[in-house]
Amino acid sequence: MGDKAQTHPGAAGRAQAADHPQSVRNVVLVGHSGSGKTTLVEALALTAGAVNRAGRVEDGGTVSDYDDIEHRQQRSVQLSLVPVEWDGIKINLLDTPGYADFVGELRAGLRAADAALFVVSASDGVDGSTRMVWEECAAVGMPRAIVITHLEAARSDFEGMTRTCAEAFGADDPDAVLPLYLPLRGPQAPDGHAPVTGLIGLLSQKLFDYSTGERKESEPGEDQLPLIEEARNRLIEGIISESEDETLMDRYLGGEPVDVGTLIEDLERAVARGVFFPVLAAAPAAEGSRQGLGTVELLELVTRGFPTPLEHETVRVTTIDGKPRELKPCDPDAPLVAEVVKTSSDPYVGRLSLIRLFSGTLRADQTVHVSGHGLADRGHEDHDVDERIGALSTPFGKQQRPVSHVIAGDLACVAKLGRAETGDTLSAKDDPLLMEPWQMPDPLLPLAIQAHSKPDEDKLSQGLARLVAEDPTMRLEQNQDTHQVVLWCLGEAHADVALERLRSRYGVQVDVVPHKVSLRETFASKSAGRGRHVKQSGGHGQFAICEIEVEPLPGGSGIEFVDKVVGGAVPRQFIPSVEKGVRAQAARGVAAGHPLIDVRVTLLDGKAHSVDSSDAAFQTAGALALREAAADAKIHLLEPVAEVSVLIGDDFVGVVMSDLSGRRGRLLGTEQTPGGRTLIRAEVPEIEIGRYAVDLRSLSHGTAHFSRRYVRHEPMPPQVADRVREEVRKAS
């Protein structure tokens, strides 16, 4: 693996459609923002002959500029696919954003991949978010390798970073995280930095020189071999310890030489099984060069060490009515099962759906069944419809290269699927199936928006619908209490991208307004009110009088209406009218314009007129009576309280608990969890956690997760309630 790599110009370059699952490798690149994932993808594509010497996709745009938003923000904000071919193998490189706000794109990439490359910067190290993704991959046994980048940085330390990776990723077995190569440095520059010019293979003991821009193999000097002896012995022992041949370790310790070919085969099997995690080095090619340092070795690792789609564990599949369905793993001749892992809009071809085929074969112009993914609570409409597949293509930069069919295990783009959204299942129209959806993070940052103008208002609904169809990590809410349109996002950067896409892609200009929390009102004590609605101005008059008593009820009781009228003071046919008026006024509020809840309203007495009394008159009287009762009573403003669960590293427990207390939070308890983390549970008023998604990330350096659920409404502290009432008074 890698040590025996040769460049095969005739077998490298652009990848079209694969002809068998064995000739496909699906690899997701994972790492923090700025670690060099996109640059690495470009370097691999350049080495594979898929881009020209200027670093651009042949006949297309640059590899990284898939979206103008990415160009403006100078960072990746979405999942991107770059297929390349190496040694007859199609490699689907899935480049994911490193910023936490776009973790939904990362999870989509993990779903579509069979193995992961963790990209770590030699100058920045391993952050907490990357460690958590590693643990996710470990939980499902996904094969992984580590690539150390930015070796050109002045203070880069490959050996030190390798030890850091072993500590971060090798908690169970540090000897399973070991380098396959050691970098060789050239002459020292005037600033004291010695650039990396080549690699030396620890197994083959061959030197691979990249200093000329082309990989050249040679024998190392006598003075170089002692430098790698310790690392080589440790690598051999690490490989042998994971070997399926249990006698190999005894033979090795007994002094018997082990054939390098045997070691490489055992290494490849251990990597594919997800029990050994090699560390490699990579650097982009210099301008005008064709091969970046370590790219050939990395391509060889992917093609020979990473598993084929045939080895991917079968995702749970059911019929539409929920009955389990067994399918052969990745069989091109089996029933069609594919999943939409990303949805995007192209200004020229319309909606594009990136799909991963898990079973069967998909052909252009085929009619398929589209099964919705059950995200109705996020503004996504459930649907089960038949749609005709448009053009099938494989992406390359901004170009789409047509293909006639796609087999199980491969990825491709489908044009103009009108109803399919991210997470949907495509299956045969006469055999509709549904894949178990992957886990999506909950969007917890509210963004309240309104159309900037009347033309924008006409386009807003359609633009928002398309936005949430593309990104299932967004949730669209039409709040009936506050009458706000709220787009729930994962963070500020996520929200910025949503606004930019609304403007640039869908032509909708919106204004961001303060987000309102759904408050309530209730009576703090018993009170009485009299509603008198008497008008006589010629013609048919209006006459209705009612007397009520209002008393508070326990939380969650709602509005209870009781009739205690005696002697027919209020005719029976008008009692429902009084109740209707009371409930209508309760919905409008009696103090600060928030719905009234948790009270019992008792109708005690009243008066009617044989001619002038009516349904409308008694509705008005009921509303007036409730308002008069509120004027003579103390009214509590009720705020929603959420139970917040924060999963945080032990080092940050104190600062997070202190922050929750400052938000008027009440601690419910803490619980130790695996991996040196603590789960903190607290009840916190929702008005205090509107920006908690942003603030917690800052407090924890991006390593914490939290969830929230509504618990109840409870009275606001007087000083907070007074502030809210003052804001209402100023607004009116």
Buried (B, 14 or more C-beta within 10 A) or exposed (E): BBBBBEBBEEEBBBBBBBEBBBBBBBBBBBBBBBBBBBBBBBBBBBBBBBBEEEBBBBEBEBBBBBBEBBEEBEBBBBBBBBBBBBBEBBBBBBBBBBBBBBBBBBBBBBBBBBBBBBBBBBBBBBBBBBBBBBEBBBEEEBBBBBBBBBBBBEEBBBEEBBBBBBEBBBBEBBBBBBBBBBBBBEEEEEEEBEBBBBBBBBBBBBBBBBBEBEBEBEEBEEEBEEBBEEBBEBBBBBBBBBBEEEEBBEEBEEEEEBEBEBBBBBBBBBBBBBBBBBBBBBBBBBEEBBBBBBBBBBBBBBBBBBBBBBBBEEBEBBBBEEEEBEBEBBBBEBBBBBBBBBBBBBEEBEBBBBBBBBBBBBBBEBEBBBBBBEBEEBBBEEBBBEBEBBBBBBBBBBBBBEBEBBBBBBBBBBBBBEBBBBBBBBBBBEEBBBBEBBEBBBBBBBBBBBBBEEEBEEBBBEBBBBBBBBBBBBBBBEBEBBEBBBBBBBBBBBBBBBBBBBBBBBEBBBEEEEBBBBBBBBBEEEBBBBBBBBEEEEEEBBBBBBBBBBBBBEBEEEBEBEBEBEEEBBBEEBBBBBBBBBBBBBEBBBBBEBBBBBBBBBBBBBBBBEEBBBBBBBBBBBBBBBBBBBEEBEBBBBBBBBBBBBBBBEBBBEEBBEBBEEBBBEEEEBEEEEEEBBBBBBBBBBBBBBBBBBEBBEBBEBBBBBBBEEBEBBBBEEEBBEEBBEEBEEEE
